[in-house]
Amino acid sequence: MRMKCTISYDGHLFYGYQVQPGQRTVQDELEKALKTLHKTKERIPVVSSGRTDSGVHAVGQTIHFDSPLSIPEAKWPYALNALLPDDVAVTTAEVVDDQFHARFSAKKKEYRYMIYKGRHLNVFKRHYAYHVPYELDLKMVEKAAQHLVGTHDFTSFCTAKTEVKDKVRTVYELEWSETEDGLQMRIVGSGFLYNMVRIITGTLLDVGTGKFSPDDIEKMLAAKNRDAAGRTAPAHGLYLWNVIYDN
């Protein structure tokens, strides 16, 4: 049977989600736990909605795998969490149709980016929010963000070495809000190119400092060149928040 699970992880000590030889990854920890649970030496492949980079966190990553075990849905999180390290956890599990695919069945993804605005670095947040001690013009940031909502070619907002040929994506929602000690950017889209959310974040922060104007975003999109956009925000402020499927 095919199992669909929601997982969360603290990305700080992981070399990203996807298996990398000689590196500690989320996928590797999940597959080791499944091998132990199934009492097998054979690999049980775990498919995710998409990979996350080193340092990126997840609140609601989705995975699927196939299993012959007759474990009740409600017991799967307990069974796997007993075998997983304490920086990755299964939060929900359900049996799904064999046609379900964690990546290809996804309709939307939501990411959030956390920014800490204290004057001095908070050492307890240094792996979980980007420290921005300078002033930002949030109204200009929000105005610029609206230029990115809709369907666009996001070539300027992904890493130049991105191998995907079709760089057209749809951003459904992009909003900034103030938190108790900083800011949060929330973005919902059909899918995201490599480093796209981090480049959007960094570019909008550059708008907030006056380096770019809101209208410059249109020029960046038209340029279809990574050099036209702003900086890439660091990985540790980024969270994969939710993956949305039909029903």
C-alpha positions as CSV (number, residue, x, y, z in Angstrom):
1,M,0.0,0.0,0.0
2,R,1.1,3.6,-0.6
3,M,1.6,5.8,2.5
4,K,1.5,9.6,2.4
5,C,3.1,11.3,5.3
6,T,3.7,14.9,6.4
7,I,7.0,15.5,8.0
8,S,8.8,18.4,9.7
9,Y,12.5,18.8,10.2
10,D,15.1,21.2,11.5
11,G,17.4,21.7,8.5
12,H,20.4,23.0,10.5
13,L,22.4,19.8,10.8
14,F,21.2,18.3,7.5
15,Y,23.0,18.5,4.1
16,G,19.6,19.1,2.5
17,Y,16.7,16.7,1.9
18,Q,18.0,14.5,-0.9
19,V,20.4,11.6,-0.4
20,Q,24.0,12.7,-0.9
21,P,26.9,10.2,-0.6
22,G,28.8,10.7,2.6
23,Q,26.4,13.4,3.9
24,R,23.6,13.4,6.5
25,T,20.3,14.1,4.8
26,V,16.6,13.9,5.7
27,Q,15.8,11.3,3.0
28,D,18.6,9.1,4.2
29,E,17.3,9.2,7.8
30,L,13.8,8.4,6.7
31,E,14.9,5.4,4.5
32,K,17.1,4.1,7.3
33,A,14.1,4.2,9.7
34,L,11.9,2.4,7.1
35,K,14.6,-0.3,6.6
36,T,14.7,-1.0,10.3
37,L,10.9,-1.0,10.7
38,H,10.5,-3.4,7.8
39,K,13.4,-5.6,9.0
40,T,15.0,-5.6,5.5
41,K,18.3,-4.7,3.9
42,E,16.6,-3.6,0.8
43,R,16.2,0.2,0.2
44,I,12.6,1.5,0.6
45,P,12.5,4.6,-1.6
46,V,11.0,7.7,-0.1
47,V,9.7,10.3,-2.6
48,S,9.2,13.9,-1.5
49,S,7.3,16.9,-2.9
50,G,10.7,18.4,-3.7
51,R,14.2,18.6,-2.3
52,T,15.2,21.4,0.1
53,D,18.8,22.7,0.4
54,S,21.2,22.4,3.3
55,G,20.0,24.6,6.2
56,V,16.4,24.9,4.9
57,H,13.7,23.8,7.4
58,A,10.3,22.1,6.8
59,V,7.1,22.4,8.8
60,G,4.9,20.5,6.2
61,Q,7.0,18.5,3.7
62,T,5.1,15.7,2.1
63,I,6.5,12.2,1.3
64,H,5.2,8.9,0.0
65,F,6.5,5.4,0.1
66,D,5.1,1.9,-0.5
67,S,4.9,-0.7,2.3
68,P,3.4,-4.2,2.8
69,L,3.0,-3.6,6.6
70,S,-0.4,-3.6,8.1
71,I,0.1,-0.8,10.5
72,P,-3.0,1.4,11.3
73,E,-2.6,4.9,9.9
74,A,-2.6,6.6,13.3
75,K,0.3,4.4,14.5
76,W,2.6,5.1,11.6
77,P,4.0,8.4,13.0
78,Y,4.7,6.7,16.4
79,A,6.4,3.8,14.6
80,L,8.7,6.0,12.5
81,N,9.4,8.7,15.1
82,A,10.7,6.0,17.5
83,L,13.4,5.3,14.9
84,L,14.1,8.8,13.6
85,P,16.5,11.3,15.1
86,D,15.0,14.2,17.1
87,D,15.4,16.8,14.3
88,V,13.0,15.1,11.9
89,A,9.5,13.9,12.7
90,V,6.5,12.4,11.0
91,T,3.4,14.4,12.0
92,T,0.6,12.7,9.9
93,A,0.2,9.5,7.9
94,E,-2.5,8.2,5.7
95,V,-3.1,5.4,3.1
96,V,-3.5,6.8,-0.4
97,D,-4.3,5.6,-3.9
98,D,-1.3,4.0,-5.7
99,Q,-1.5,6.8,-8.3
100,F,-0.7,9.4,-5.7
101,H,2.8,11.0,-6.1
102,A,4.2,13.4,-3.5
103,R,5.8,15.5,-6.2
104,F,3.7,15.2,-9.3
105,S,0.3,15.3,-7.5
106,A,1.1,18.6,-5.7
107,K,-0.9,21.6,-6.9
108,K,0.6,24.3,-4.8
109,K,3.4,24.9,-2.3
110,E,3.7,27.4,0.5
111,Y,7.0,28.7,1.8
112,R,7.7,31.1,4.6
113,Y,10.8,33.2,5.2
114,M,11.6,34.3,8.8
115,I,13.5,37.6,9.5
116,Y,14.7,38.7,12.9
117,K,15.1,42.5,13.2
118,G,16.8,42.9,16.6
119,R,19.7,45.4,16.8
120,H,22.0,42.6,17.9
121,L,22.2,39.0,16.8
122,N,20.1,36.6,18.9
123,V,22.3,33.5,19.1
124,F,19.3,31.3,19.7
125,K,17.7,32.4,16.4
126,R,20.9,32.3,14.3
127,H,20.0,29.0,12.6
128,Y,16.2,29.7,12.2
129,A,15.8,33.4,11.1
130,Y,17.9,35.8,9.0
131,H,19.2,38.7,11.1
132,V,18.4,42.0,9.4
133,P,19.4,44.8,11.9
134,Y,18.8,47.7,9.5
135,E,15.6,49.6,8.6
136,L,13.4,48.5,5.8
137,D,10.6,50.3,4.0
138,L,7.9,47.7,4.3
139,K,5.5,49.6,2.1
140,M,8.0,49.6,-0.8
141,V,8.6,45.9,-0.2
142,E,4.9,45.1,-0.3
143,K,4.5,47.2,-3.5
144,A,7.4,45.4,-5.2
145,A,6.0,42.0,-4.1
146,Q,2.8,42.5,-6.1
147,H,4.8,42.7,-9.3
148,L,5.8,39.0,-8.7
149,V,2.2,37.7,-8.2
150,G,0.8,36.0,-11.3
151,T,2.3,33.8,-14.1
152,H,5.8,34.9,-15.1
153,D,9.1,33.6,-16.5
154,F,11.2,33.6,-13.4
155,T,14.6,33.0,-15.1
156,S,16.0,36.1,-13.3
157,F,14.9,34.6,-9.9
158,C,16.6,31.2,-10.0
159,T,20.2,30.0,-9.9
160,A,21.9,30.4,-13.3
161,K,22.8,26.7,-13.4
162,T,19.2,25.6,-13.1
163,E,18.7,22.8,-15.6
164,V,14.9,23.1,-15.9
165,K,14.1,24.6,-19.3
166,D,10.6,25.9,-18.6
167,K,11.0,28.6,-16.0
168,V,7.4,29.8,-16.1
169,R,5.8,29.6,-12.7
170,T,2.7,31.0,-11.1
171,V,2.8,32.9,-7.8
172,Y,-0.7,32.9,-6.2
173,E,0.1,34.8,-3.0
174,L,3.0,36.8,-1.8
175,E,2.7,38.8,1.4
176,W,4.8,40.3,4.2
177,S,3.7,40.6,7.8
178,E,5.3,41.9,11.0
179,T,6.0,39.4,13.8
180,E,6.8,40.0,17.4
181,D,10.5,40.5,16.7
182,G,10.8,40.8,12.9
183,L,9.1,40.0,9.6
184,Q,7.7,37.0,7.8
185,M,7.3,36.5,4.1
186,R,4.7,34.1,2.9
187,I,4.6,32.9,-0.7
188,V,2.3,30.3,-2.4
189,G,2.9,29.1,-5.9
190,S,2.4,26.3,-8.4
191,G,6.0,25.3,-7.8
192,F,9.4,27.0,-7.4
193,L,12.7,27.0,-9.3
194,Y,16.0,26.3,-7.6
195,N,16.7,29.1,-5.0
196,M,13.7,31.1,-6.4
197,V,12.1,31.8,-3.0
198,R,15.5,32.9,-1.5
199,I,16.3,35.2,-4.5
200,I,12.8,36.7,-4.3
201,T,13.3,37.3,-0.6
202,G,16.8,38.8,-1.1
203,T,15.6,41.0,-3.9
204,L,12.6,42.3,-1.9
205,L,14.9,43.1,1.0
206,D,17.1,45.1,-1.4
207,V,13.9,47.0,-2.4
208,G,13.4,47.7,1.3
209,T,16.8,49.3,1.7
210,G,16.3,51.5,-1.5
211,K,18.8,49.6,-3.7
212,F,16.0,48.8,-6.1
213,S,12.6,50.4,-6.7
214,P,9.3,48.4,-6.8
215,D,9.1,49.1,-10.6
216,D,12.5,47.5,-11.1
217,I,10.9,44.1,-10.5
218,E,9.2,44.3,-13.9
219,K,12.6,45.0,-15.5
220,M,14.2,42.1,-13.7
221,L,11.4,39.7,-14.9
222,A,11.8,41.0,-18.5
223,A,15.6,40.6,-18.4
224,K,15.5,36.8,-17.9
225,N,19.0,37.0,-16.4
226,R,20.0,36.1,-12.9
227,D,22.4,39.1,-12.7
228,A,19.4,41.4,-13.1
229,A,17.8,40.5,-9.7
230,G,19.0,41.0,-6.2
231,R,20.9,38.9,-3.7
232,T,20.1,35.4,-2.5
233,A,18.8,35.4,1.1
234,P,20.5,32.7,3.3
235,A,19.0,29.2,3.6
236,H,18.4,29.2,7.4
237,G,15.5,31.6,7.3
238,L,13.5,29.5,4.8
239,Y,10.7,27.0,5.7
240,L,8.7,24.7,3.5
241,W,5.4,25.3,5.2
242,N,2.8,23.3,3.3
243,V,2.2,21.2,0.2
244,I,-1.3,21.4,-1.2
245,Y,-3.1,18.6,-3.1
246,D,-6.6,18.1,-4.5
247,N,-8.8,16.6,-1.7
